[in-house]
Amino acid sequence: MLTALFTILLIYVVWKLIKLAILATWGIAKVIVCIVLFPIVLIGLVIGGLIYVALPLLIVIGIIAILSGN
């Protein structure tokens, strides 16, 4: 009986840890995209001569950042 209880609780704890790991990984992925990938893409657009695409994109993202207020 104790083995069954232990097994059920262990499965529950492992499930919670997997869920936490997925949420933490998603958070890290969002940070990497926002801080590393997006500026590199914008710089690549400017170097490639697509300033007319990069500037409106930067303005829209800036307005969203100001309005979100985080």
C-alpha positions in Angstrom: 0.0 0.0 0.0 2.8 2.4 0.8 4.5 1.5 -2.5 1.4 2.5 -4.4 1.1 5.8 -2.5 4.7 6.5 -3.1 4.4 5.8 -6.8 1.4 8.0 -7.2 3.0 10.9 -5.3 6.3 10.4 -7.3 4.4 10.6 -10.6 2.7 13.8 -9.4 5.9 15.4 -8.3 7.7 14.4 -11.6 4.8 15.8 -13.6 5.0 19.2 -11.7 8.8 19.3 -12.3 8.4 18.6 -16.0 5.7 21.4 -16.2 8.0 23.8 -14.4 10.9 22.9 -16.7 8.8 23.6 -19.8 7.7 27.0 -18.5 11.2 27.9 -17.5 12.5 26.9 -20.9 9.8 29.0 -22.6 10.8 32.0 -20.5 14.4 31.6 -21.5 13.5 31.2 -25.1 11.5 34.4 -25.1 14.4 36.3 -23.4 16.9 35.0 -26.0 14.6 36.0 -28.9 13.9 39.5 -27.5 17.4 40.4 -26.4 19.6 38.6 -28.9 17.7 37.5 -32.1 15.5 40.6 -32.7 18.4 43.2 -32.7 20.5 40.9 -34.9 17.6 40.7 -37.4 17.2 44.5 -37.3 20.9 45.1 -37.8 20.9 42.6 -40.7 18.0 44.4 -42.3 19.8 47.7 -42.1 23.0 46.3 -43.4 21.1 44.6 -46.2 19.6 47.9 -47.3 16.1 47.3 -46.0 16.0 50.3 -43.7 12.4 50.9 -45.0 11.4 47.6 -43.5 13.5 47.8 -40.3 12.4 51.3 -39.2 8.6 50.7 -39.2 9.2 47.3 -37.5 11.2 49.0 -34.8 8.6 51.8 -34.4 5.8 49.3 -34.0 7.7 47.2 -31.5 8.6 50.4 -29.6 5.0 51.5 -29.4 4.0 48.0 -28.1 6.8 48.1 -25.5 5.7 51.5 -24.3 2.0 50.6 -24.1 2.6 47.3 -22.3 4.4 49.1 -19.5 6.3 46.1 -18.1 
